Amino acid sequence: MSLISPHAIIEEGAIIGPDVEIGAFCFISSQAKIGQGTKIAQGVHICGNTTIGKHNEIFSHAVLGSIPQDLKYAGEEVELIIGDYNKIREFTLFNPGTLGGGGKTIIGDHNLFMGYVHLGHDVIVGNHCILANAATIAGHVEMGNYVVVGGMTPVHQFVKIGSYAMIAGAAALSQDVPPFCLAEGNRAVLRGLNLTGLRRHLERQDIDALRSAYRELFESGQPLQIQAAKLLEEQPNVHVQQMCNFIMESTRGIPFERKNNGQ
């Protein structure tokens, strides 16, 4: 049985699943769909065509689904889709998509969004990601699974962040970060592999293969695309293949400090 405060405003047409909790002074739009067991604290606004999955925790004063901060937006139908078991902390702001990005902002499962995190229009977030306080994600950004973005870090529009990557706090990221890598600085550049994260999830032989691949890609002084293509042919490890394919497909480039003749 759902527990809904009499002081919440729920527009006619909203779909509320079983065992949902909605606190006082919340606003739920007529197009909203809220899945089983989701808890919504006081003062949350769920706007527009927003779908929220099962067993999410949404803390006070989050605003989900308000119109995109894009001057081209002209009132067209757009959507915000949130998966299951996410924690969305206080004063977060998630925007829906735009026509230019397919009309959808999509968030996966088991993510943690700390206070004041902003997700812009058309963002795609995978599963098990952590975005620390005041991380600011611009439109059309895509991130894989198990990504960590540090506090106070802005990410430029259209950037892609690969799975198991980490972006340090107070960085400013404007280029793509391959999976398994660590980036920091303003502007952010690669500093190595995200070894702390990798040790939690990968086997030792996989980490060793990625270490070797990282040296060949970013420390050899050779052109990055050539090295990536070479490793794709020579290295069968699935994680190395994933990293190299990401590099080959990057459109914004990879931020790393280039060596001269291997020095």
N, C-alpha and C positions, 0 to 999 in steps of 0.2 A: 504494500500500500504506500502510495506517495505521500510525502509530508510537505505541504505547500503553505507558506505563510499567507494569511488573509491580507497582508499588506503588499504582496507581490502583484504586479500587473501582468496578466497573461492574456494575450489577444486571442480572440476566437479563431480557431483553425490550427493553433499550435498542437503538436503531437508530443505528449509527455508519456514516457514509458513507465513501467512499474518500479516502485521503490525509489523514485526520484525525490530528492530533497531540494526545495527552493526557498531561500531565505527572504526576509523582509526587504521591501523596496527594490526587488528585482524587476526587470522588464524582459518579457519573452515575446518575440514577434509572432505574427500569425503564420509565418512560413517556417518557423523553427521546429526542429525535430530533436528530441532529447532522449537518449537511450537509457536502458535499465540501470538503476543503481547510481546514476550520476548525482553528485552533490554540488549544489550551487549556493554559494554563500551570499550574504546580504549585499545589495547594491550592484549586482552584476547586470549588465545589459547584453542581451543576446538578440541581435538585430538581423533583419533581412532573411535571406534563404540560407540558414545555417543549420547544418546537421552535426549533432554531437553524439558520439557512440556511447558505449557502455562503461560504467564505473569510472568515469572521469571525476576529478575534484577540481572545482573552479572556485577560486578564492575571491574575496570581496573586491568590488569595483573593477573587475575585468570587463572589457568591452570587446565583444566578439561579433564580427560580421557587419560592422558599420561600413559605410560606402568607402571604396578605395580612394586613397590619396593620390589620384591621377587626374590631371586636368582634362584628359580626353574622355573621362567617364561621363556619360550622358543619361544615366538612369536605366541602362539596359539590365537585363536579368543576369545576375552573377551569383556565385555560390562560395561558401566556406564549408569545408568538410573536415571534421575532426574525428579521429579514430577512438580507440578504447584505452582505458587505464592511463590517461594523461593527467599530470598535475599542472594546473595553470594558475600561477600565483597572482598576488595582488597587482592591480593597475596595469595589467597586460593589455595590449591592443593588437588584435588580429583582423586584417582586412580580407575581404573576399577577392576573387579574381577580377580580371577585365577581359573584354573581348579580344584584345591583342595577345593575351596569354592563355587563351582557351576558356576563360570565364570561371576558373576554379583555383582557389587556394586549398591545398591538401596537406593534412597533417596525419601522420601515422599513429602508432600505438606506443605506450609506455615511455612517453617523453616527459621531461621536466622543463617547464618554462618558468624561470624565477621572476621576481618582481620587475615591472616596467619593461619587460621584453616587448618589442614590436615586430610583428611579421607583416611585411607589406603584401601588396596584391600579387597573386599568381605564384606565391612561394610554395615550394614542395619540401616537406620535411619527412624523413624516413621514420624509423623506429629506434627507441632507446637513446634518443639524443638528449643532451643537456645544454640549455642556453642559460647562462648565468645572468645576474641582474643587469638590466639596461642594455643587453645585447640588442642591436638594431639591425634588422634584416630587410634590405631593400627589395623592391619588386623583382619577380622572376628568378630569384635565387633558388637553387636546388641543392639540397644536402642529403647524403645517404644515411646509413644506419650508424648508431653509436658515435655520432659526431659530438664534439664538445666545443662550444663557443664561449670564451671567457667574458667576464663582465665588462661593460662599457665599450664593447667592440662593435663598430659598424661594419657591415658587409655590403659592398657595392652591388648595384643591380646587375642581374644576369650572371653573377658569379656561381660557380659550381664547387661544392665541397664534397670530396669523396668519403666513403665509409671509413670509420675508425680514425678520421683526422681530428686534430685538435688545433683550435685557434686561440692563442693566449689572450689574456685580458688586456684591455686598453690598446689592442692592436687596431689597425685599419686595413681591411682586406679589400683589394680591388682586382685580384686575379684568382684563377682557379687553383685550388689546393688538392693535389692527388690523394687518393685513399692512403691511409696508414701514416700520413706525414704530420709534422708539427710545424706551425707557422707562428711567428710573432713579430712585433715591431710595427712602426708607423713610417712608411708603408710596410705591411707584413711581408716577410720573406720566409722561405723554408729554413728551418734550423736542424732538420734531421727527421728521424722517424718518431712517431708517438709511442715510444717504447713502453711507457707505463700502461697505456691502454692496450697495446698489443699483448703484453704479458698476461692480461686478464682473459684474453679470448683466443689467442693463436698458440699453436705448438712451437716448440723451440726451432725445429727445422724450417718452419715457415718464416719465422722472424729472421733466422740466419740468411735465408734466400732473399728476403726483402732488404736486409743490410747490404748484401752484395749488390743487388740491383740498384739501390740508392746511390752507392758509390759510383757505379758505372754511369748512371743517368746524370747525376748532379755534381760530381767531383772529378770527372775525367777530363773536363775541358772540351769535350767533343759536342757537336750539335745535338740538342736534346731529342729532336724528332728522329734523327739517325740512330741514336743509341736505343731509343724506345722500340723502333722497328727491328733492330738487331736482337734485342732481348725477346721480343715476341716470337722470333724464329728459334732462338736458342734455349730459352728458359721455359720449361713446362709448368713450373709452379703456378697454380691458379691465382694466387694473390699477386705475384709479379705480373702475370698476364693482365690482371685487373688494373694495376697501376699503369702499365704501359698503354693499355687501351684508353684509359682516361686521358693520358698525355696526348695521344694521337688525336683524340676527339676534341681537345680543348680549343675554344675559340678566343678566350681572353688571355691565354698564355699562362705560364707557370712562374710564380715569383721566386726566383732563386738567384744567389750570387754566383755569377759565372766565373769559372777558373780560366786562366790563360795557360794553354799547353800543360794542363795537369798540375800547375803550380798553385 
